[in-house]
Amino acid sequence: MLGLGVWQVRDGRECERAVAWALELGYRLIDTAQAYGNESSVGRAIRNSGVPREDIFLTTKFYPGGKDPRVEAEKSLARLGTDYLDLYLIHWPQGGPTWAWAGMEAASEAGLTKGVGISNFGAAELQELLKVSQIQPAVNQILFSPFDYRRALVEAGADAGVVSQAYSPLGTGRHLGDPAVERIASAAGRTPAQVLIRWAIQKGLSVIPKSTHRERIEANFDVFDFELDEQSISALDSLDTTHQTADALAQRQKWWS
């Protein structure tokens, strides 16, 4: 339900420390990607953590500028220093939502990954993929927060049996100073980050906030001993700017278009 994302975390000491702290504090889901350029650091931190590999859920993502997801999965495994992935995602639907899926299935069938899925796919793209897939995508990782409340996309995933996973739940820090979020956090005796993460969890999503600061990594994980009340949930819902869209990203955000 809750893991550490390492988008925009620098390869080397910064990334290794963040992953090491997360694992020490109880995190067991670590999310990286070929495009992040820090898989080697993630792998070193995991190996040095003392946490058994089988206790860690490790995700990476196929960079769709590449040609063959299976070949690229093998390269990721070499960088990560592990024999398998727990989840392998298409990072975004560049070139269309279906062309890479056969290679994703090949990676699964070869035992390189336990699960395969997608990221940044809208509901229409998900439906196109389901028409041709032999293996069901397990996850759709999407931009999701009270300000990006993609309710229709989450519902489309649920209808298809696909888990929605929230990235950038804190808006890369932009949402932490919002007055409504701050008011709710103050009333609950929690941090704004905890409120935003808890909101996504109560919406039924898996959540992968990013931080490189130990105290924030620890606080972000401390969200399972409280619940937001209906009034707070409603107030957060009202912050949405997407009209609860079924699209993964606004057209201006689609860097692959």
Backbone torsions as a table, in degrees:
resi	resn	phi	psi	omega
1	MET	NA	-25.6	-175.1
2	LEU	-145.7	128.4	180.0
3	GLY	-141.9	-175.9	177.8
4	LEU	-106.4	125.6	171.4
5	GLY	-97.5	147.1	-176.4
6	VAL	-123.3	26.6	170.5
7	TRP	-62.3	136.3	179.7
8	GLN	65.8	17.3	173.6
9	VAL	-97.2	126.5	-174.1
10	ARG	-66.8	138.4	175.4
11	ASP	-60.1	144.5	179.5
12	GLY	106.4	-145.3	-171.3
13	ARG	-58.1	-41.6	-177.9
14	GLU	-60.0	-47.1	-178.9
15	CYS	-68.7	-43.9	-178.7
16	GLU	-60.7	-41.3	179.8
17	ARG	-66.0	-42.6	-178.3
18	ALA	-61.9	-45.6	-179.9
19	VAL	-67.0	-41.8	179.5
20	ALA	-61.5	-44.7	179.0
21	TRP	-62.5	-44.0	-179.3
22	ALA	-59.4	-47.1	-179.1
23	LEU	-65.1	-39.0	178.0
24	GLU	-62.7	-35.1	-176.1
25	LEU	-85.4	-5.0	174.7
26	GLY	116.8	-6.5	175.1
27	TYR	-62.3	145.2	175.4
28	ARG	-132.5	0.2	174.7
29	LEU	-112.0	122.2	177.2
30	ILE	-123.4	128.8	-175.1
31	ASP	-120.2	121.6	176.6
32	THR	-132.8	-168.4	-178.9
33	ALA	-163.3	154.0	175.5
34	GLN	-58.3	-39.4	-177.3
35	ALA	-69.3	-18.6	-178.5
36	TYR	-75.4	-24.4	179.4
37	GLY	72.5	20.3	-177.3
38	ASN	-129.6	19.2	179.9
39	GLU	-59.3	-38.5	-178.3
40	SER	-63.1	-39.9	178.7
41	SER	-67.5	-40.3	176.1
42	VAL	-58.7	-45.9	-178.9
43	GLY	-62.5	-43.1	178.9
44	ARG	-62.2	-43.1	-179.4
45	ALA	-63.0	-40.5	178.7
46	ILE	-63.8	-46.8	-178.3
47	ARG	-64.5	-34.4	-177.6
48	ASN	-86.4	-4.4	-172.9
49	SER	-76.4	-25.5	-173.5
50	GLY	83.0	-4.3	177.1
51	VAL	-83.0	128.2	-179.8
52	PRO	-57.1	139.0	-178.3
53	ARG	-56.3	-37.2	-176.8
54	GLU	-68.7	-13.7	177.1
55	ASP	-88.8	-6.4	-176.1
56	ILE	-107.6	135.0	175.3
57	PHE	-100.4	109.4	-172.2
58	LEU	-110.3	124.2	179.9
59	THR	-116.6	136.4	164.2
60	THR	-135.2	173.9	-171.2
61	LYS	-133.1	139.2	175.5
62	PHE	-72.6	126.0	174.5
63	TYR	-78.9	114.5	-170.6
64	PRO	-76.1	5.5	166.6
65	GLY	-78.2	-13.2	174.9
66	GLY	-79.8	177.3	-174.3
67	LYS	-106.7	-34.4	-170.0
68	ASP	-132.3	106.5	-179.0
69	PRO	-58.9	-33.7	179.9
70	ARG	-67.3	-45.9	178.9
71	VAL	-60.8	-43.3	-178.6
72	GLU	-69.2	-30.2	174.8
73	ALA	-63.9	-40.8	177.8
74	GLU	-61.4	-39.8	178.3
75	LYS	-66.2	-40.1	177.2
76	SER	-62.1	-43.0	179.7
77	LEU	-60.9	-39.2	178.5
78	ALA	-64.7	-42.8	179.3
79	ARG	-67.0	-40.3	-178.7
80	LEU	-75.9	-19.6	-179.8
81	GLY	69.3	37.9	179.6
82	THR	-135.1	162.7	-176.9
83	ASP	-88.4	-15.9	-176.0
84	TYR	-156.2	157.6	170.2
85	LEU	-102.4	152.0	171.5
86	ASP	-86.0	-31.5	179.6
87	LEU	-151.0	135.6	-179.0
88	TYR	-129.2	121.2	-174.4
89	LEU	-114.5	148.3	163.2
90	ILE	-76.0	122.9	-169.5
91	HIS	-67.3	-37.1	174.8
92	TRP	-162.1	159.6	-171.1
93	PRO	-85.9	47.9	176.8
94	GLN	-63.5	131.9	-179.0
95	GLY	81.8	4.2	-178.7
96	GLY	109.3	158.9	-170.5
97	PRO	-83.1	-5.9	-171.0
98	THR	-115.6	-24.3	-167.1
99	TRP	-61.6	-34.3	-174.9
100	ALA	-86.2	-8.6	-170.0
101	TRP	-67.6	-35.0	178.4
102	ALA	-59.7	-38.3	177.1
103	GLY	-69.9	-32.5	175.2
104	MET	-66.1	-44.2	177.6
105	GLU	-63.2	-37.1	178.0
106	ALA	-64.3	-38.5	176.9
107	ALA	-63.3	-39.0	177.7
108	SER	-66.9	-46.6	-177.3
109	GLU	-65.7	-26.4	177.7
110	ALA	-82.3	-3.1	178.7
111	GLY	80.6	15.5	179.5
112	LEU	-77.1	-24.6	-179.9
113	THR	-144.9	146.6	178.3
114	LYS	-79.7	-29.0	-178.6
115	GLY	-141.9	156.2	176.5
116	VAL	-129.9	151.9	-179.4
117	GLY	-163.2	-159.4	-171.1
118	ILE	-139.4	168.2	176.4
119	SER	-147.6	141.4	179.1
120	ASN	62.9	30.7	174.6
121	PHE	-97.1	129.0	171.7
122	GLY	-77.6	174.3	-177.0
123	ALA	-61.9	-40.5	179.9
124	ALA	-65.7	-39.1	178.7
125	GLU	-68.3	-37.4	175.9
126	LEU	-61.3	-43.9	-180.0
127	GLN	-63.7	-39.2	176.2
128	GLU	-61.0	-42.7	-179.1
129	LEU	-65.2	-41.5	-178.2
130	LEU	-62.4	-26.0	179.9
131	LYS	-69.1	-25.5	-174.8
132	VAL	-114.1	-10.4	-172.6
133	SER	-77.6	139.7	170.6
134	GLN	-93.7	-28.2	176.0
135	ILE	-113.1	128.8	-179.1
136	GLN	-66.6	129.3	170.8
137	PRO	-62.1	132.2	-175.5
138	ALA	-82.6	-33.8	-169.4
139	VAL	-140.7	145.5	163.9
140	ASN	-121.5	113.1	-179.6
141	GLN	-89.6	123.6	-169.9
142	ILE	-135.0	154.3	171.2
143	LEU	-68.1	119.9	-170.3
144	PHE	-153.3	126.3	176.2
145	SER	-163.9	175.0	175.5
146	PRO	-57.3	-26.9	-180.0
147	PHE	-85.0	-17.3	177.9
148	ASP	-129.0	61.9	-172.6
149	TYR	-86.0	88.3	-175.7
150	ARG	-85.5	63.6	-173.2
151	ARG	-60.2	-45.3	-177.7
152	ALA	-65.6	-32.8	177.8
153	LEU	-70.2	-41.7	177.0
154	VAL	-62.1	-42.4	179.6
155	GLU	-65.4	-38.6	177.3
156	ALA	-63.6	-39.8	176.6
157	GLY	-64.1	-45.0	179.7
158	ALA	-60.5	-40.9	179.2
159	ASP	-61.9	-30.5	-178.6
160	ALA	-93.6	0.0	-178.1
161	GLY	76.9	25.5	-178.9
162	VAL	-107.4	127.4	179.1
163	VAL	-75.5	133.1	173.3
164	SER	-92.8	135.4	-179.9
165	GLN	-124.0	131.2	-173.5
166	ALA	-92.9	120.4	167.8
167	TYR	-106.1	160.9	-175.3
168	SER	50.3	46.8	179.6
169	PRO	-66.3	-17.2	179.3
170	LEU	-101.5	4.9	-178.0
171	GLY	64.0	36.0	-172.2
172	THR	47.6	39.0	176.0
173	GLY	93.9	-13.6	-175.5
174	ARG	-65.3	-31.5	-172.4
175	HIS	-84.9	-9.5	-172.6
176	LEU	-68.5	-27.9	-178.8
177	GLY	-97.3	8.4	178.8
178	ASP	-64.3	134.2	-176.0
179	PRO	-59.0	-39.7	-179.9
180	ALA	-66.0	-42.2	178.5
181	VAL	-64.1	-42.9	-179.9
182	GLU	-64.0	-38.9	178.8
183	ARG	-63.6	-45.0	-179.5
184	ILE	-64.9	-41.5	179.3
185	ALA	-62.9	-43.5	179.6
186	SER	-62.7	-43.1	-179.8
187	ALA	-65.4	-33.3	-178.4
188	ALA	-87.1	-9.7	-176.1
189	GLY	69.6	34.0	-176.9
190	ARG	-128.5	168.9	176.0
191	THR	-82.0	156.2	174.6
192	PRO	-55.2	-38.6	179.0
193	ALA	-62.4	-42.9	179.1
194	GLN	-61.8	-38.6	179.0
195	VAL	-64.5	-44.7	-178.8
196	LEU	-65.9	-40.1	179.0
197	ILE	-68.0	-44.2	-179.2
198	ARG	-63.5	-38.0	177.2
199	TRP	-57.3	-46.7	-178.9
200	ALA	-66.4	-38.1	177.8
201	ILE	-63.7	-42.1	179.9
202	GLN	-69.8	-17.4	172.1
203	LYS	-82.1	-2.7	175.8
204	GLY	92.5	11.3	-178.4
205	LEU	-95.3	152.5	162.2
206	SER	-77.9	145.8	-170.9
207	VAL	-132.5	136.3	-178.0
208	ILE	-129.8	74.3	175.6
209	PRO	-67.2	153.0	177.8
210	LYS	-112.1	139.0	168.2
211	SER	-157.2	154.4	174.1
212	THR	-115.2	8.7	-179.9
213	HIS	-107.6	127.2	-174.8
214	ARG	-56.0	-45.1	-175.7
215	GLU	-65.5	-33.6	178.6
216	ARG	-76.1	-38.4	175.2
217	ILE	-58.3	-42.1	179.2
218	GLU	-66.3	-47.3	-178.6
219	ALA	-64.2	-38.7	-179.5
220	ASN	-62.7	-25.4	-178.9
221	PHE	-85.2	-13.9	-173.5
222	ASP	-93.4	64.8	-174.4
223	VAL	-129.3	13.7	-175.0
224	PHE	-106.0	5.9	-179.6
225	ASP	-113.0	18.4	175.4
226	PHE	-152.5	161.6	175.4
227	GLU	-130.8	145.0	172.1
228	LEU	-79.1	136.8	179.7
229	ASP	-78.0	171.2	-175.0
230	GLU	-60.6	-37.3	179.7
231	GLN	-63.9	-42.0	179.4
232	SER	-67.8	-42.3	177.9
233	ILE	-59.9	-45.1	-179.7
234	SER	-62.7	-41.6	179.2
235	ALA	-63.9	-39.7	178.1
236	LEU	-69.5	-40.5	177.4
237	ASP	-55.7	-35.8	-174.4
238	SER	-71.7	-9.4	178.9
239	LEU	-80.2	-7.9	-175.4
240	ASP	-57.1	137.9	176.5
241	THR	-113.3	4.0	-174.0
242	THR	-104.0	-1.6	-173.1
243	HIS	59.5	33.4	177.4
244	GLN	53.4	50.4	-169.7
245	THR	-66.9	159.7	170.2
246	ALA	-97.0	0.0	177.5
247	ASP	-86.7	146.7	-179.1
248	ALA	-73.6	-38.1	-179.4
249	LEU	-145.9	153.4	171.3
250	ALA	-66.5	154.0	-176.7
251	GLN	-54.8	-38.2	-178.6
252	ARG	-68.9	-16.9	-179.6
253	GLN	-93.7	-8.0	-175.0
254	LYS	-81.5	92.3	-174.4
255	TRP	-67.3	-14.7	-179.4
256	TRP	-93.3	-4.6	-176.7
257	SER	-76.6	NA	NA
